[in-house]
């Protein structure tokens, strides 16, 4: 009796694998008309914020950090705002601080555990480097630093560069450099 039941189970399983539902499913061939959609086409518009493959990036400064002639961008392709700096700080803390440290002094947690230290952002070479150079290093990597192009989108790369510039400026900032309201606030906090 149990052998007969087992035989029936095997036959039932064999017949279920013969169905062609996945192969013979309803589908549209590209650019064929459709009665299903109100506009009569089967091709659907792209969802918002979709980046098409092979997209033509015409703004070389924004995408590569360089001018068309290959020279590094000397300025930012967008205004540097408080919001951009906040975004840059957030992205920097996620992607960069592990090696470069929260202050940009090349003493991140990975370095403290024995990984070779990157250069500090406060050395003259990097303080004087154009923003496009820093952007290019993030996008393409340099030395033992690998490329972050697949992890950090171009707008966030520029935000990180803006934040790095803020870190560099903050190292040598004086109290007189602050706006009067900020200076008064800080002076009021002194013991």
MODELLER restraints for C-alpha pairs under 7 A, 6 or more apart:
rsr = mdl.restraints
at = mdl.atoms
rsr.add(forms.Gaussian(group=physical.xy_distance, feature=features.Distance(at['CA:28:A'], at['CA:42:A']), mean=6.50, stdev=0.5))
rsr.add(forms.Gaussian(group=physical.xy_distance, feature=features.Distance(at['CA:30:A'], at['CA:43:A']), mean=6.62, stdev=0.5))
rsr.add(forms.Gaussian(group=physical.xy_distance, feature=features.Distance(at['CA:31:A'], at['CA:41:A']), mean=6.84, stdev=0.5))
rsr.add(forms.Gaussian(group=physical.xy_distance, feature=features.Distance(at['CA:31:A'], at['CA:42:A']), mean=6.08, stdev=0.5))
rsr.add(forms.Gaussian(group=physical.xy_distance, feature=features.Distance(at['CA:31:A'], at['CA:43:A']), mean=5.65, stdev=0.5))
rsr.add(forms.Gaussian(group=physical.xy_distance, feature=features.Distance(at['CA:32:A'], at['CA:41:A']), mean=6.60, stdev=0.5))
rsr.add(forms.Gaussian(group=physical.xy_distance, feature=features.Distance(at['CA:32:A'], at['CA:42:A']), mean=5.88, stdev=0.5))
rsr.add(forms.Gaussian(group=physical.xy_distance, feature=features.Distance(at['CA:33:A'], at['CA:40:A']), mean=5.74, stdev=0.5))
rsr.add(forms.Gaussian(group=physical.xy_distance, feature=features.Distance(at['CA:33:A'], at['CA:41:A']), mean=4.66, stdev=0.5))
rsr.add(forms.Gaussian(group=physical.xy_distance, feature=features.Distance(at['CA:33:A'], at['CA:42:A']), mean=5.61, stdev=0.5))
rsr.add(forms.Gaussian(group=physical.xy_distance, feature=features.Distance(at['CA:34:A'], at['CA:40:A']), mean=4.99, stdev=0.5))
rsr.add(forms.Gaussian(group=physical.xy_distance, feature=features.Distance(at['CA:34:A'], at['CA:41:A']), mean=5.00, stdev=0.5))
rsr.add(forms.Gaussian(group=physical.xy_distance, feature=features.Distance(at['CA:34:A'], at['CA:42:A']), mean=5.06, stdev=0.5))
rsr.add(forms.Gaussian(group=physical.xy_distance, feature=features.Distance(at['CA:57:A'], at['CA:63:A']), mean=6.84, stdev=0.5))
rsr.add(forms.Gaussian(group=physical.xy_distance, feature=features.Distance(at['CA:60:A'], at['CA:66:A']), mean=6.09, stdev=0.5))
rsr.add(forms.Gaussian(group=physical.xy_distance, feature=features.Distance(at['CA:60:A'], at['CA:67:A']), mean=6.16, stdev=0.5))
rsr.add(forms.Gaussian(group=physical.xy_distance, feature=features.Distance(at['CA:60:A'], at['CA:68:A']), mean=6.48, stdev=0.5))
rsr.add(forms.Gaussian(group=physical.xy_distance, feature=features.Distance(at['CA:61:A'], at['CA:67:A']), mean=5.57, stdev=0.5))
rsr.add(forms.Gaussian(group=physical.xy_distance, feature=features.Distance(at['CA:61:A'], at['CA:73:A']), mean=6.34, stdev=0.5))
rsr.add(forms.Gaussian(group=physical.xy_distance, feature=features.Distance(at['CA:61:A'], at['CA:77:A']), mean=6.67, stdev=0.5))
rsr.add(forms.Gaussian(group=physical.xy_distance, feature=features.Distance(at['CA:62:A'], at['CA:77:A']), mean=5.90, stdev=0.5))
rsr.add(forms.Gaussian(group=physical.xy_distance, feature=features.Distance(at['CA:62:A'], at['CA:154:A']), mean=6.84, stdev=0.5))
rsr.add(forms.Gaussian(group=physical.xy_distance, feature=features.Distance(at['CA:63:A'], at['CA:154:A']), mean=5.99, stdev=0.5))
rsr.add(forms.Gaussian(group=physical.xy_distance, feature=features.Distance(at['CA:64:A'], at['CA:136:A']), mean=6.50, stdev=0.5))
rsr.add(forms.Gaussian(group=physical.xy_distance, feature=features.Distance(at['CA:65:A'], at['CA:72:A']), mean=6.11, stdev=0.5))
rsr.add(forms.Gaussian(group=physical.xy_distance, feature=features.Distance(at['CA:65:A'], at['CA:73:A']), mean=5.51, stdev=0.5))
rsr.add(forms.Gaussian(group=physical.xy_distance, feature=features.Distance(at['CA:65:A'], at['CA:132:A']), mean=4.25, stdev=0.5))
rsr.add(forms.Gaussian(group=physical.xy_distance, feature=features.Distance(at['CA:65:A'], at['CA:133:A']), mean=6.96, stdev=0.5))
rsr.add(forms.Gaussian(group=physical.xy_distance, feature=features.Distance(at['CA:65:A'], at['CA:135:A']), mean=5.74, stdev=0.5))
rsr.add(forms.Gaussian(group=physical.xy_distance, feature=features.Distance(at['CA:65:A'], at['CA:136:A']), mean=5.87, stdev=0.5))
rsr.add(forms.Gaussian(group=physical.xy_distance, feature=features.Distance(at['CA:66:A'], at['CA:72:A']), mean=4.38, stdev=0.5))
rsr.add(forms.Gaussian(group=physical.xy_distance, feature=features.Distance(at['CA:66:A'], at['CA:73:A']), mean=4.95, stdev=0.5))
rsr.add(forms.Gaussian(group=physical.xy_distance, feature=features.Distance(at['CA:66:A'], at['CA:132:A']), mean=6.02, stdev=0.5))
rsr.add(forms.Gaussian(group=physical.xy_distance, feature=features.Distance(at['CA:67:A'], at['CA:73:A']), mean=6.09, stdev=0.5))
rsr.add(forms.Gaussian(group=physical.xy_distance, feature=features.Distance(at['CA:72:A'], at['CA:130:A']), mean=6.61, stdev=0.5))
rsr.add(forms.Gaussian(group=physical.xy_distance, feature=features.Distance(at['CA:72:A'], at['CA:132:A']), mean=4.82, stdev=0.5))
rsr.add(forms.Gaussian(group=physical.xy_distance, feature=features.Distance(at['CA:72:A'], at['CA:133:A']), mean=5.88, stdev=0.5))
rsr.add(forms.Gaussian(group=physical.xy_distance, feature=features.Distance(at['CA:73:A'], at['CA:130:A']), mean=6.42, stdev=0.5))
rsr.add(forms.Gaussian(group=physical.xy_distance, feature=features.Distance(at['CA:73:A'], at['CA:131:A']), mean=6.28, stdev=0.5))
rsr.add(forms.Gaussian(group=physical.xy_distance, feature=features.Distance(at['CA:73:A'], at['CA:132:A']), mean=4.36, stdev=0.5))
rsr.add(forms.Gaussian(group=physical.xy_distance, feature=features.Distance(at['CA:74:A'], at['CA:130:A']), mean=4.99, stdev=0.5))
rsr.add(forms.Gaussian(group=physical.xy_distance, feature=features.Distance(at['CA:74:A'], at['CA:131:A']), mean=5.90, stdev=0.5))
rsr.add(forms.Gaussian(group=physical.xy_distance, feature=features.Distance(at['CA:74:A'], at['CA:132:A']), mean=6.32, stdev=0.5))
rsr.add(forms.Gaussian(group=physical.xy_distance, feature=features.Distance(at['CA:75:A'], at['CA:131:A']), mean=6.26, stdev=0.5))
rsr.add(forms.Gaussian(group=physical.xy_distance, feature=features.Distance(at['CA:76:A'], at['CA:131:A']), mean=6.94, stdev=0.5))
rsr.add(forms.Gaussian(group=physical.xy_distance, feature=features.Distance(at['CA:80:A'], at['CA:162:A']), mean=6.90, stdev=0.5))
rsr.add(forms.Gaussian(group=physical.xy_distance, feature=features.Distance(at['CA:84:A'], at['CA:159:A']), mean=5.46, stdev=0.5))
rsr.add(forms.Gaussian(group=physical.xy_distance, feature=features.Distance(at['CA:85:A'], at['CA:159:A']), mean=6.09, stdev=0.5))
rsr.add(forms.Gaussian(group=physical.xy_distance, feature=features.Distance(at['CA:85:A'], at['CA:162:A']), mean=6.15, stdev=0.5))
rsr.add(forms.Gaussian(group=physical.xy_distance, feature=features.Distance(at['CA:85:A'], at['CA:163:A']), mean=5.31, stdev=0.5))
rsr.add(forms.Gaussian(group=physical.xy_distance, feature=features.Distance(at['CA:87:A'], at['CA:159:A']), mean=6.16, stdev=0.5))
rsr.add(forms.Gaussian(group=physical.xy_distance, feature=features.Distance(at['CA:88:A'], at['CA:156:A']), mean=6.54, stdev=0.5))
rsr.add(forms.Gaussian(group=physical.xy_distance, feature=features.Distance(at['CA:88:A'], at['CA:159:A']), mean=4.08, stdev=0.5))
rsr.add(forms.Gaussian(group=physical.xy_distance, feature=features.Distance(at['CA:88:A'], at['CA:160:A']), mean=4.07, stdev=0.5))
rsr.add(forms.Gaussian(group=physical.xy_distance, feature=features.Distance(at['CA:88:A'], at['CA:162:A']), mean=6.64, stdev=0.5))
rsr.add(forms.Gaussian(group=physical.xy_distance, feature=features.Distance(at['CA:88:A'], at['CA:163:A']), mean=5.18, stdev=0.5))
rsr.add(forms.Gaussian(group=physical.xy_distance, feature=features.Distance(at['CA:89:A'], at['CA:160:A']), mean=6.60, stdev=0.5))
rsr.add(forms.Gaussian(group=physical.xy_distance, feature=features.Distance(at['CA:89:A'], at['CA:163:A']), mean=5.77, stdev=0.5))
rsr.add(forms.Gaussian(group=physical.xy_distance, feature=features.Distance(at['CA:91:A'], at['CA:156:A']), mean=6.97, stdev=0.5))
rsr.add(forms.Gaussian(group=physical.xy_distance, feature=features.Distance(at['CA:91:A'], at['CA:160:A']), mean=6.42, stdev=0.5))
rsr.add(forms.Gaussian(group=physical.xy_distance, feature=features.Distance(at['CA:92:A'], at['CA:160:A']), mean=5.66, stdev=0.5))
rsr.add(forms.Gaussian(group=physical.xy_distance, feature=features.Distance(at['CA:93:A'], at['CA:102:A']), mean=6.68, stdev=0.5))
rsr.add(forms.Gaussian(group=physical.xy_distance, feature=features.Distance(at['CA:97:A'], at['CA:108:A']), mean=5.76, stdev=0.5))
rsr.add(forms.Gaussian(group=physical.xy_distance, feature=features.Distance(at['CA:98:A'], at['CA:108:A']), mean=4.66, stdev=0.5))
rsr.add(forms.Gaussian(group=physical.xy_distance, feature=features.Distance(at['CA:98:A'], at['CA:109:A']), mean=5.26, stdev=0.5))
rsr.add(forms.Gaussian(group=physical.xy_distance, feature=features.Distance(at['CA:98:A'], at['CA:110:A']), mean=5.66, stdev=0.5))
rsr.add(forms.Gaussian(group=physical.xy_distance, feature=features.Distance(at['CA:99:A'], at['CA:106:A']), mean=6.19, stdev=0.5))
rsr.add(forms.Gaussian(group=physical.xy_distance, feature=features.Distance(at['CA:99:A'], at['CA:107:A']), mean=6.50, stdev=0.5))
rsr.add(forms.Gaussian(group=physical.xy_distance, feature=features.Distance(at['CA:99:A'], at['CA:108:A']), mean=4.29, stdev=0.5))
rsr.add(forms.Gaussian(group=physical.xy_distance, feature=features.Distance(at['CA:99:A'], at['CA:109:A']), mean=6.40, stdev=0.5))
rsr.add(forms.Gaussian(group=physical.xy_distance, feature=features.Distance(at['CA:99:A'], at['CA:110:A']), mean=5.49, stdev=0.5))
rsr.add(forms.Gaussian(group=physical.xy_distance, feature=features.Distance(at['CA:99:A'], at['CA:111:A']), mean=5.81, stdev=0.5))
rsr.add(forms.Gaussian(group=physical.xy_distance, feature=features.Distance(at['CA:99:A'], at['CA:118:A']), mean=6.96, stdev=0.5))
rsr.add(forms.Gaussian(group=physical.xy_distance, feature=features.Distance(at['CA:100:A'], at['CA:106:A']), mean=4.02, stdev=0.5))
rsr.add(forms.Gaussian(group=physical.xy_distance, feature=features.Distance(at['CA:100:A'], at['CA:107:A']), mean=5.82, stdev=0.5))
rsr.add(forms.Gaussian(group=physical.xy_distance, feature=features.Distance(at['CA:100:A'], at['CA:108:A']), mean=5.15, stdev=0.5))
rsr.add(forms.Gaussian(group=physical.xy_distance, feature=features.Distance(at['CA:100:A'], at['CA:118:A']), mean=6.54, stdev=0.5))
rsr.add(forms.Gaussian(group=physical.xy_distance, feature=features.Distance(at['CA:101:A'], at['CA:107:A']), mean=4.87, stdev=0.5))
rsr.add(forms.Gaussian(group=physical.xy_distance, feature=features.Distance(at['CA:101:A'], at['CA:108:A']), mean=3.75, stdev=0.5))
rsr.add(forms.Gaussian(group=physical.xy_distance, feature=features.Distance(at['CA:103:A'], at['CA:167:A']), mean=6.58, stdev=0.5))
rsr.add(forms.Gaussian(group=physical.xy_distance, feature=features.Distance(at['CA:104:A'], at['CA:120:A']), mean=5.91, stdev=0.5))
rsr.add(forms.Gaussian(group=physical.xy_distance, feature=features.Distance(at['CA:104:A'], at['CA:121:A']), mean=5.36, stdev=0.5))
rsr.add(forms.Gaussian(group=physical.xy_distance, feature=features.Distance(at['CA:104:A'], at['CA:167:A']), mean=6.77, stdev=0.5))
rsr.add(forms.Gaussian(group=physical.xy_distance, feature=features.Distance(at['CA:105:A'], at['CA:120:A']), mean=4.55, stdev=0.5))
rsr.add(forms.Gaussian(group=physical.xy_distance, feature=features.Distance(at['CA:105:A'], at['CA:121:A']), mean=6.25, stdev=0.5))
rsr.add(forms.Gaussian(group=physical.xy_distance, feature=features.Distance(at['CA:105:A'], at['CA:122:A']), mean=6.82, stdev=0.5))
rsr.add(forms.Gaussian(group=physical.xy_distance, feature=features.Distance(at['CA:106:A'], at['CA:117:A']), mean=5.86, stdev=0.5))
rsr.add(forms.Gaussian(group=physical.xy_distance, feature=features.Distance(at['CA:106:A'], at['CA:118:A']), mean=5.58, stdev=0.5))
rsr.add(forms.Gaussian(group=physical.xy_distance, feature=features.Distance(at['CA:106:A'], at['CA:119:A']), mean=5.97, stdev=0.5))
rsr.add(forms.Gaussian(group=physical.xy_distance, feature=features.Distance(at['CA:106:A'], at['CA:120:A']), mean=4.79, stdev=0.5))
rsr.add(forms.Gaussian(group=physical.xy_distance, feature=features.Distance(at['CA:107:A'], at['CA:117:A']), mean=7.00, stdev=0.5))
rsr.add(forms.Gaussian(group=physical.xy_distance, feature=features.Distance(at['CA:111:A'], at['CA:117:A']), mean=5.48, stdev=0.5))
rsr.add(forms.Gaussian(group=physical.xy_distance, feature=features.Distance(at['CA:121:A'], at['CA:127:A']), mean=6.61, stdev=0.5))
rsr.add(forms.Gaussian(group=physical.xy_distance, feature=features.Distance(at['CA:121:A'], at['CA:168:A']), mean=6.59, stdev=0.5))
rsr.add(forms.Gaussian(group=physical.xy_distance, feature=features.Distance(at['CA:122:A'], at['CA:168:A']), mean=5.83, stdev=0.5))
rsr.add(forms.Gaussian(group=physical.xy_distance, feature=features.Distance(at['CA:127:A'], at['CA:168:A']), mean=6.68, stdev=0.5))
rsr.add(forms.Gaussian(group=physical.xy_distance, feature=features.Distance(at['CA:131:A'], at['CA:161:A']), mean=6.49, stdev=0.5))
rsr.add(forms.Gaussian(group=physical.xy_distance, feature=features.Distance(at['CA:134:A'], at['CA:161:A']), mean=6.30, stdev=0.5))
rsr.add(forms.Gaussian(group=physical.xy_distance, feature=features.Distance(at['CA:135:A'], at['CA:157:A']), mean=6.12, stdev=0.5))
rsr.add(forms.Gaussian(group=physical.xy_distance, feature=features.Distance(at['CA:135:A'], at['CA:158:A']), mean=6.47, stdev=0.5))
rsr.add(forms.Gaussian(group=physical.xy_distance, feature=features.Distance(at['CA:135:A'], at['CA:161:A']), mean=6.31, stdev=0.5))
rsr.add(forms.Gaussian(group=physical.xy_distance, feature=features.Distance(at['CA:138:A'], at['CA:147:A']), mean=6.16, stdev=0.5))
rsr.add(forms.Gaussian(group=physical.xy_distance, feature=features.Distance(at['CA:138:A'], at['CA:148:A']), mean=5.64, stdev=0.5))
rsr.add(forms.Gaussian(group=physical.xy_distance, feature=features.Distance(at['CA:138:A'], at['CA:157:A']), mean=6.79, stdev=0.5))
rsr.add(forms.Gaussian(group=physical.xy_distance, feature=features.Distance(at['CA:139:A'], at['CA:147:A']), mean=5.37, stdev=0.5))
rsr.add(forms.Gaussian(group=physical.xy_distance, feature=features.Distance(at['CA:139:A'], at['CA:148:A']), mean=5.32, stdev=0.5))
rsr.add(forms.Gaussian(group=physical.xy_distance, feature=features.Distance(at['CA:139:A'], at['CA:149:A']), mean=4.53, stdev=0.5))
rsr.add(forms.Gaussian(group=physical.xy_distance, feature=features.Distance(at['CA:140:A'], at['CA:147:A']), mean=4.49, stdev=0.5))
rsr.add(forms.Gaussian(group=physical.xy_distance, feature=features.Distance(at['CA:140:A'], at['CA:148:A']), mean=6.91, stdev=0.5))
rsr.add(forms.Gaussian(group=physical.xy_distance, feature=features.Distance(at['CA:140:A'], at['CA:149:A']), mean=6.69, stdev=0.5))
rsr.add(forms.Gaussian(group=physical.xy_distance, feature=features.Distance(at['CA:141:A'], at['CA:147:A']), mean=4.06, stdev=0.5))
rsr.add(forms.Gaussian(group=physical.xy_distance, feature=features.Distance(at['CA:141:A'], at['CA:148:A']), mean=6.97, stdev=0.5))
rsr.add(forms.Gaussian(group=physical.xy_distance, feature=features.Distance(at['CA:175:A'], at['CA:183:A']), mean=6.39, stdev=0.5))
